[in-house]
Amino acid sequence: MEKTVTYGMVGGDLKALIGECHRKGLGLDPRAQLVCGCFSAIPELNDECAEAYHVDKSRVYYDAEEMAKAEAGKIDFVSICTPNFVHYSAAKAFLENGINVVCEKPLTLKVEEAEELVRIAKEKNLLFAVDYCYSGYVMCKVMKQMIERGDIGDIIAINADYLEGCFLPLLSEQDQVNARIWRTDPKYSGISNTCADDGTHVEHLVNYVTGLKVKRLLATADTFGKKLDLNDNIILEYDNGAHGAYWFSQVACGSPNEINLRIYGSKGSLEWHQTRPDELRFAQAGKAAQTLYRNGDGIDVPAGQLGRMPMGHPEGFYVAIANIYRNFISALLKIKNGEEPTAEDMDFPDGETGLSGVKFFYAVVESANNNSKWVDLD
Ligand SMILES: NC(=O)c1ccc[n+]([C@@H]2O[C@H](COP(=O)([O-])OP(=O)(O)OC[C@H]3O[C@@H](n4cnc5c(N)ncnc54)[C@H](O)[C@@H]3O)[C@@H](O)[C@H]2O)c1
């Protein structure tokens, strides 16, 4: 019986942001071992990474497609942690070579590319995950199960935002080159910056927690004279007829990757903030609102058992990513051992979820470019 898995990484050099978070998240899982990588498009950086990550030099590659061919049948999965424009070609290469994939979001620059990846993964019978890591937080899973159980009744309104200030300097200075600048260049980011980067997280999280799909939306997207959006406001209609409002900003001075989610139902409401991810505000009509704490009293849905630390010891971003991988690796091991993965094993954002995110930012850009007209999503 197989008990461990091996993986490779594309992107995630020593200075990269999210690759490090994937390795730390996977480091919490004794079942996973990093054995190969194409950590950077710059050869010298690749070699430095091999040493730092204890990867044998013979398994360091200078091109993702070369790595996919050479590692076919040797690794269980690959984590793709590169800028957006590399996701499609890298994911396609690994899927075509029969390797399961975990890819960063936004999944691709174009809808057709995401559709193609989903199709290849299905044809090859491979696991395909997209790292919408916030749905890995235990309290988001608790929220989902409370809503499924009917704790707040029928959903009547949603308000959500993702706010950070990382691109505020662009508004007052020359376009300076910094580590994150590829995000604002259409060559590397496609048609959207803020909505593709941050908005897709919210689109997924609301869908994950409530089960509702966006039916149509209208949007404004502020570029402040730059090439891509930096501040988006959106009104949405969901498939149950309820309406919602989202605000995504990367020029929100002083806001620290704040994700705020407020869900109102006919009997109650739930509120979650990524800056306090172990807490949930739960209100029921006619009763005083209460704060639920991860691993604390009053949580009686199964997801309440998923925490790794006692109440009060914070679980953060690395653990959220680790939780996505925990299920992905459990599913992978079941498949390797000829067993059927459970619904809990398969509880991770998949290729279809990634595709939905790409369709979402296309709809936002289409609306914003057409006097904020309503745009339907399928
Ligand atoms: N899930 C999240 O919460 C989250 C957070 C941050 C970033 N992201 C996503 O992760 C991805 C990477 O973002 P980042 O902030 O880590 O970027 P980054 O610029 O910090 O790192 C990018 C990495 O990719 C490498 N790279 C670039 N081109 C490559 C190529 N052709 N082949 C191999 N490696 C290559 C770079 O050397 C670097 O290691 C983006 O798609 C971004 O949207 C997701």
PDBQT file of the ligand as one rigid body, heavy atoms in Angstrom, charges set to zero:
ROOT
HETATM    1  N1  LIG A 401      -3.367  31.532  -3.991  1.00  0.00    +0.000 N 
HETATM    2  C1  LIG A 401      -2.966  32.713  -3.570  1.00  0.00    +0.000 C 
HETATM    3  O1  LIG A 401      -3.446  33.240  -2.590  1.00  0.00    +0.000 OA
HETATM    4  C2  LIG A 401      -1.876  33.423  -4.342  1.00  0.00    +0.000 A 
HETATM    5  C3  LIG A 401      -1.094  34.403  -3.734  1.00  0.00    +0.000 A 
HETATM    6  C4  LIG A 401      -0.059  34.985  -4.488  1.00  0.00    +0.000 A 
HETATM    7  C5  LIG A 401       0.149  34.618  -5.806  1.00  0.00    +0.000 A 
HETATM    8  N2  LIG A 401      -0.680  33.685  -6.371  1.00  0.00    +0.000 N 
HETATM    9  C6  LIG A 401      -0.487  33.271  -7.777  1.00  0.00    +0.000 C 
HETATM   10  O2  LIG A 401       0.725  32.542  -7.835  1.00  0.00    +0.000 OA
HETATM   11  C7  LIG A 401       1.372  32.784  -9.070  1.00  0.00    +0.000 C 
HETATM   12  C8  LIG A 401       2.788  33.285  -8.810  1.00  0.00    +0.000 C 
HETATM   13  O3  LIG A 401       2.729  34.478  -8.065  1.00  0.00    +0.000 OA
HETATM   14  P1  LIG A 401       3.948  34.965  -7.160  1.00  0.00    +0.000 P 
HETATM   15  O4  LIG A 401       3.452  36.135  -6.411  1.00  0.00    +0.000 OA
HETATM   16  O5  LIG A 401       4.558  33.836  -6.433  1.00  0.00    +0.000 OA
HETATM   17  O6  LIG A 401       4.921  35.477  -8.295  1.00  0.00    +0.000 OA
HETATM   18  P2  LIG A 401       6.471  35.726  -8.164  1.00  0.00    +0.000 P 
HETATM   19  O7  LIG A 401       6.821  36.683  -9.249  1.00  0.00    +0.000 OA
HETATM   20  O8  LIG A 401       6.841  36.043  -6.758  1.00  0.00    +0.000 OA
HETATM   21  O9  LIG A 401       7.109  34.278  -8.487  1.00  0.00    +0.000 OA
HETATM   22  C9  LIG A 401       6.993  33.684  -9.760  1.00  0.00    +0.000 C 
HETATM   23  C10 LIG A 401       7.925  32.491  -9.858  1.00  0.00    +0.000 C 
HETATM   24  O10 LIG A 401       7.796  31.880 -11.135  1.00  0.00    +0.000 OA
HETATM   25  C11 LIG A 401       9.100  31.741 -11.723  1.00  0.00    +0.000 C 
HETATM   26  N3  LIG A 401       8.968  31.740 -13.181  1.00  0.00    +0.000 N 
HETATM   27  C12 LIG A 401       8.615  32.754 -14.010  1.00  0.00    +0.000 A 
HETATM   28  N4  LIG A 401       8.565  32.315 -15.294  1.00  0.00    +0.000 NA
HETATM   29  C13 LIG A 401       8.881  30.989 -15.254  1.00  0.00    +0.000 A 
HETATM   30  C14 LIG A 401       8.990  29.971 -16.229  1.00  0.00    +0.000 A 
HETATM   31  N5  LIG A 401       8.753  30.236 -17.520  1.00  0.00    +0.000 N 
HETATM   32  N6  LIG A 401       9.345  28.728 -15.844  1.00  0.00    +0.000 NA
HETATM   33  C15 LIG A 401       9.582  28.454 -14.549  1.00  0.00    +0.000 A 
HETATM   34  N7  LIG A 401       9.470  29.377 -13.561  1.00  0.00    +0.000 NA
HETATM   35  C16 LIG A 401       9.117  30.617 -13.908  1.00  0.00    +0.000 A 
HETATM   36  C17 LIG A 401       9.891  32.913 -11.161  1.00  0.00    +0.000 C 
HETATM   37  O11 LIG A 401      11.292  32.693 -11.262  1.00  0.00    +0.000 OA
HETATM   38  C18 LIG A 401       9.409  32.845  -9.710  1.00  0.00    +0.000 C 
HETATM   39  O12 LIG A 401      10.034  31.782  -9.033  1.00  0.00    +0.000 OA
HETATM   40  C19 LIG A 401       0.501  33.777  -9.828  1.00  0.00    +0.000 C 
HETATM   41  O13 LIG A 401      -0.306  33.086 -10.742  1.00  0.00    +0.000 OA
HETATM   42  C20 LIG A 401      -0.354  34.407  -8.748  1.00  0.00    +0.000 C 
HETATM   43  O14 LIG A 401      -1.613  34.829  -9.232  1.00  0.00    +0.000 OA
HETATM   44  C21 LIG A 401      -1.652  33.080  -5.661  1.00  0.00    +0.000 A 
ENDROOT
TORSDOF 0
